[in-house]
Each structure stands twice: as structure tokens, then as C-alpha cells.
Amino acid sequence: MSRVAVIGAGAWGTALAIALGRKGGDTIHLWANESDVVESIGQRRVNERFLPGFNLPDSIEATRDLDVALRGAEIVVSVMPSQYCRALFQRMAAMLSRETLLVSCTKGLENGTLSRMSEVIEDVMRERKFRARVGALSGPSFAKEVARGDPTAVTVASTDSELARAVQQAFNSSRFRVYTNDDVIGVELGGALKNIIAIAAGVCDGLGLGHNSVAALITRGLAEIARLVVACGGRLDTMAGLAGLGDLVLTCTGDLSRNRSVGVELGKGRKLPDIIAGMHGAVAEGVFTTKAAMGLAQTKNVEMPITEQMFAILEHGKAPQQAIEELMTRAARAEVY
């Protein structure tokens, strides 16, 4: 197996390291920003802060030193929150080479630039005067279930077919199946935008609404995600796959979804700052992505009514019940237009 470094030791990064570690082979370096995470893994083989209850294979070595983590790595798996992606790659840039395969597993957009994570990485590496080899891994994959070894299927997207095959080979196992795809735009936007719809699904639950409401929300949410994906140059068929419908259904219905959990609390009347404070450092990417999604939709002149209402709830404190009322009383129209 290729030598792999995982940058970001939150729940998802740790779960990916566990999936790799089960296969044995070379040491997998897991970089963490938090000293207590490195200590917990080094001494007790558990990430007690972000993924308690799951033992890490001995092949995983945690470190806070980026140079140690990246030394000799052929594949670098990027799993940091979206708002830290640019700054971390600026720190890492001098340690990476033209041959290094970079895989973003972050499901978000950068505020300000409205960029996908692969675009952020390419932008940073372009400053080093070479074109980065970048892919994106996404799909329906709760960290706890991956760490537990539940059968999981994801997709890795890249226009670099050699990169896609290398990542597929590195991760593929009897418990973690990886498909390849060349639609990076669709895979990344599907992974980022579904978090917004998941918050909305949680709002429905927090308000005590039933299955009809959530089914309608998922279906119409997929429709507006697909509109933006196509407007940005992605493919419609990607939205019927793992990074589209698969991840959307999981995140909107699963109790392990942080984004859905934020929505549940909003639906119950709690304020967003209080909800975030109670997450103890865990990140719900949809909270940060909604503003960027609105900006991207406006740039592409794409109508996204659910995203627009979620933006009003998250950014301006709009009452969830009022947002739903406005969605339901919009002008009647054909389903497909």
C-alpha cells in the first residue's frame, strides 16, 4: 500500500485512518492540531476527544508535526474543516512534491472565494509553480460506522485517473469499498451542499413534523443541489450516486449526522451560538457552507429556495416555522422546469 498521511484527526479523519490501518502495511501518520488528541492516541490508542470507544491499529502514529506526518507520504488525505484548508496547505506546500497525490475528504466550501476544497488546494499549490494532483473522496459514511467496520461505499473523483486508481487501491477493503469517478465538481458540491439540506431535515424533526415533510425536503433538496452542480459544470448523473443521493439520504435521516442534529436543536427553538458551543469542537460543515452556497447560487443565477431559507435561519435568526411556511406557499409550478 502507498504511504499515507491523514491531515486532520477529527472523527472523520480518525475513522479514515482506522480504515487504512486495518489493512496493515506501512505506518499511517495522523496529524492532529490538538495535543490532547496526540497524547490520547499515543498512550491509549483511542481518540478520546473526537472518536471515543474505537481502538486505533498500531500502524497509526499520531503527531502534531506536519513535517513528520508528510515525510515520505505518497498520498496525503486532507480532512480538516473547510475554513482551515487554505492556511494548512500554505504551511504544507513546501513539504509536498509534484508527485504527491492529494485527496480532499472535506465536505464544504470556502467562504469568500466560494471555492471547492480541491480548488483551494490547487490555488495554493499553483503558488509553488506546479499543478497539484488532486482528487476528492465523498459518499455516505458516518465516521463511527466506518470505525466500527460497517460495510461502507464511497467514491473518489479526479480527472487524474492514476490518482483515482491509487486511492481506490489504498482504501479498498472488505469493509470499505471505493468507486472511481471523474466528476470532481459534482462529487465535491454534492458532499458540501447536502449538509445544508440535512440541517433543514433536522429542523423538520425538531418541529415535530413527520416523514412526508422530510421526504419532500430530501427530494426538492436534491433538485436544487443538482441545478447548481450542473450550472457549475458537474454532471447530473453524479447526483444519483454515492456523493449525491446516497450522502444526502444518510445525512438527512441518520441520528449520527452533526448537521441534522444542529437542525433538530434549531427546530426546538435553541439559538445557533448555544448549539455550536455545546458541540465541544466538533464541526457541522453545513453551518459554514450555507453562506458560500448562497453566494455561488447567486453567481450562477440558480434558484435554491431551501438553501435560501436555511441561510435566513442560520445568519439572521429567522423562525424555522416561518421559513417552512414561505417554502410551502411559493408560487405553484411544474416539478421539472
C-alpha positions in Angstrom: 0.0 0.0 0.0 1.2 3.6 -0.7 2.5 5.5 2.3 -0.4 7.7 3.5 -0.6 10.8 5.7 -4.0 11.8 7.1 -4.1 15.5 7.9 -6.9 16.2 10.4 -7.7 13.9 13.4 -11.3 14.8 14.0 -13.9 11.9 13.9 -13.8 11.6 10.1 -10.0 11.8 9.8 -9.5 9.3 12.6 -12.1 6.9 11.0 -10.3 7.0 7.7 -7.0 6.3 9.4 -8.6 3.3 11.1 -9.9 2.0 7.7 -6.4 2.3 6.3 -4.8 0.8 9.4 -6.9 -2.3 9.2 -5.1 -3.2 6.0 -1.7 -3.2 7.7 1.5 -2.2 5.8 3.4 1.0 6.3 2.9 3.4 9.2 0.0 5.8 8.7 0.7 9.2 10.0 -2.3 11.0 11.5 -1.7 14.7 12.0 -3.7 16.4 14.8 -3.8 20.1 15.8 -4.7 19.2 19.4 -2.0 18.0 21.7 -4.5 16.0 23.8 -5.5 14.0 20.8 -1.9 13.1 20.0 -1.4 12.1 23.7 -4.6 10.1 23.8 -3.8 8.1 20.7 -0.1 7.6 21.6 -0.8 6.4 25.2 -4.2 4.7 25.0 -4.7 4.1 21.2 -8.0 6.0 21.3 -9.0 9.5 20.1 -11.0 10.2 23.2 -11.8 13.7 22.2 -13.4 13.1 18.8 -13.9 9.4 18.4 -14.1 7.7 21.8 -14.7 4.0 22.0 -12.7 2.9 19.0 -9.1 1.4 19.2 -6.7 2.6 16.6 -4.5 0.0 14.9 -0.8 0.0 16.0 0.2 1.1 12.4 -1.3 4.6 13.1 1.1 7.1 14.5 -0.3 10.5 15.7 1.8 13.6 15.5 1.4 17.4 15.7 4.5 17.9 13.5 3.5 18.4 9.8 7.0 17.6 8.6 6.9 14.2 10.4 3.4 13.5 9.1 4.2 14.3 5.5 7.7 12.9 5.2 7.7 10.2 2.6 3.9 10.3 2.1 2.8 9.3 -1.4 -0.9 10.0 -0.6 -2.0 12.9 1.6 -5.6 12.7 2.8 -6.9 16.2 3.7 -9.6 16.0 6.4 -9.5 19.4 8.1 -12.6 21.7 8.5 -13.1 23.8 5.3 -12.2 27.1 7.0 -8.7 25.9 7.8 -7.9 24.2 4.4 -6.1 27.2 2.8 -3.9 28.0 5.8 -2.9 24.4 6.4 -2.0 23.8 2.8 0.1 27.0 2.8 2.0 25.5 5.7 2.3 22.2 4.0 3.1 23.4 0.5 6.9 23.3 0.8 6.7 19.7 2.1 4.8 18.4 -1.0 6.1 17.4 -4.4 4.7 17.3 -7.9 4.2 13.5 -7.4 2.3 13.7 -4.2 -1.4 12.6 -4.5 -3.7 14.9 -2.6 -7.2 13.7 -1.6 -9.7 16.1 -0.1 -12.3 14.5 2.2 -13.6 17.8 3.5 -17.3 18.4 2.6 -17.5 22.2 2.5 -16.9 25.4 0.5 -14.6 28.3 1.3 -16.4 31.4 2.3 -15.2 34.5 0.4 -13.8 32.7 -2.7 -16.8 30.3 -2.9 -14.2 27.6 -3.9 -14.4 23.9 -3.5 -11.6 22.3 -1.5 -9.8 20.9 -4.5 -9.8 24.4 -6.0 -8.4 25.8 -2.7 -5.6 23.2 -2.8 -4.8 23.8 -6.5 -4.7 27.6 -5.9 -2.2 27.2 -3.0 0.0 24.7 -4.9 -0.1 26.9 -8.0 1.8 29.5 -6.0 4.6 26.9 -5.8 4.7 26.9 -9.7 3.3 23.4 -10.2 0.0 21.8 -10.8 -1.2 19.7 -7.9 -2.5 16.2 -8.4 -5.9 16.4 -6.5 -8.9 14.3 -6.0 -12.0 14.3 -3.7 -13.4 11.4 -1.7 -17.1 11.6 -0.7 -20.1 9.4 -0.1 -22.5 8.2 2.7 -20.0 7.5 5.5 -20.6 8.2 9.2 -17.3 8.2 11.0 -18.4 5.9 13.8 -19.7 3.3 11.4 -16.6 3.3 9.3 -14.5 3.0 12.5 -16.7 0.1 13.6 -16.2 -1.7 10.3 -19.7 -1.5 8.9 -19.7 -2.1 5.1 -19.4 1.4 3.5 -19.2 2.6 -0.1 -17.7 5.9 -1.2 -16.4 7.4 -4.4 -13.1 9.1 -5.2 -13.3 11.7 -8.0 -10.4 13.0 -10.0 -9.6 13.9 -13.6 -6.3 12.2 -12.9 -7.2 8.5 -13.5 -3.9 7.3 -12.0 -4.6 9.2 -8.8 -8.2 7.8 -8.6 -6.9 4.2 -9.0 -4.2 4.7 -6.4 -6.6 6.0 -3.8 -9.1 3.2 -4.7 -6.4 0.6 -4.2 -5.1 2.2 -0.9 -8.5 2.3 0.7 -10.4 -0.6 -0.8 -11.1 -3.5 1.7 -13.9 -5.9 2.6 -15.4 -3.2 4.8 -14.7 0.0 2.8 -15.4 -0.1 -0.9 -14.2 2.8 -3.1 -15.6 3.6 -6.6 -13.9 6.0 -9.0 -15.5 9.0 -10.8 -14.1 11.8 -12.9 -16.7 14.4 -12.0 -14.8 16.3 -9.3 -17.3 19.2 -9.4 -20.3 17.0 -8.8 -18.8 14.9 -6.1 -17.5 17.9 -4.1 -20.6 20.0 -4.4 -22.8 17.1 -3.6 -20.9 16.4 -0.4 -20.9 20.1 0.6 -24.4 21.1 -0.2 -26.2 18.1 1.3 -25.1 19.4 4.7 -27.4 22.4 4.3 -30.4 20.1 3.4 -29.5 17.9 6.4 -29.8 20.9 8.8 -33.2 21.6 7.2 -34.2 18.0 7.8 -33.2 18.3 11.4 -35.4 21.4 11.7 -38.4 19.4 10.5 -37.7 16.8 13.2 -37.2 19.5 15.8 -40.6 21.0 14.9 -42.2 17.6 15.2 -43.0 17.1 11.5 -43.4 13.7 10.0 -42.0 11.6 7.2 -43.9 13.3 4.5 -42.1 16.6 5.2 -38.7 15.0 5.3 -39.2 13.0 2.1 -40.3 16.2 0.3 -37.4 18.1 1.6 -34.8 15.5 0.5 -36.3 15.3 -3.0 -36.6 19.0 -3.5 -33.2 19.5 -1.9 -31.6 17.1 -4.3 -33.3 19.0 -7.2 -31.7 22.3 -6.1 -28.3 20.8 -5.5 -28.4 19.2 -8.9 -29.3 22.6 -10.5 -26.2 24.2 -9.0 -24.0 21.2 -9.8 -24.9 21.4 -13.5 -24.6 25.2 -13.6 -21.0 24.8 -12.2 -20.1 22.2 -14.8 -20.8 19.0 -12.9 -22.9 16.1 -14.2 -26.5 15.3 -13.3 -25.8 11.6 -13.1 -23.4 12.1 -10.3 -26.3 13.3 -8.2 -27.9 9.9 -8.4 -24.8 8.3 -7.0 -23.0 7.9 -3.7 -21.8 11.5 -3.4 -25.3 12.8 -4.3 -28.4 10.9 -3.3 -26.5 8.4 -1.1 -24.9 11.0 1.1 -28.0 13.2 1.1 -30.3 10.5 2.4 -27.8 9.4 5.1 -27.1 12.9 6.4 -30.8 13.9 6.4 -32.1 10.8 8.2 -29.2 9.4 10.3 -29.0 10.2 14.0 -25.2 10.4 13.8 -25.4 13.4 11.5 -24.0 16.5 13.2 -25.7 18.8 10.6 -29.1 17.2 11.2 -28.5 17.4 15.0 -27.9 21.2 14.6 -31.2 21.5 12.7 -33.1 19.5 15.4 -32.0 21.9 18.0 -32.9 24.9 15.8 -36.3 23.4 15.3 -36.7 23.2 19.1 -36.0 26.9 19.4 -32.4 26.9 20.6 -30.1 29.6 19.3 -27.2 28.7 16.9 -24.3 30.1 19.1 -25.6 28.0 22.0 -25.8 24.9 19.8 -22.3 25.3 18.4 -20.9 25.9 21.9 -22.3 22.6 23.0 -20.6 20.7 20.2 -17.2 20.8 22.1 -15.1 21.4 19.0 -16.9 19.1 16.6 -17.8 20.8 13.3 -21.1 20.9 11.4 -19.9 22.0 7.9 -23.3 23.0 6.8 -23.3 26.0 9.1 -20.3 27.4 7.3 -21.2 26.2 3.8 -24.7 27.8 3.6 -23.4 31.4 3.1 -20.9 30.2 0.4 -23.6 28.2 -1.3 -25.9 31.2 -1.5 -23.1 33.2 -3.0 -22.3 30.5 -5.5 -26.0 30.2 -6.4 -26.3 33.9 -7.0 -23.2 33.9 -9.1 -24.6 31.2 -11.3 -28.2 32.6 -11.2 -29.5 29.3 -9.8 -32.7 29.2 -7.7 -32.2 27.4 -4.3 -35.2 28.1 -2.1 -34.4 25.6 0.7 -30.8 26.9 0.9 -32.1 30.5 0.9 -34.4 29.8 3.9 -31.6 28.0 5.7 -29.4 31.0 5.2 -32.1 33.2 6.7 -32.4 30.9 9.7 -28.6 30.5 10.3 -27.5 34.0 9.5 -30.4 36.1 10.5 -32.2 34.1 13.1 -35.4 33.6 11.1 -38.0 31.5 12.8 -38.0 27.9 11.3 -41.8 27.7 11.2 -41.9 30.9 9.1 -39.3 29.5 6.7 -41.3 26.4 6.1 -44.5 28.4 5.6 -42.7 30.5 2.9 -41.4 27.4 1.2 -44.9 25.9 1.1 -46.6 29.0 -0.2 -44.2 29.8 -3.0 -45.8 30.2 -6.5 -47.1 26.9 -7.8 -45.1 25.5 -10.7 -44.2 22.3 -12.6 -42.0 19.8 -10.8 -39.4 19.8 -13.6 -38.5 23.1 -15.2 
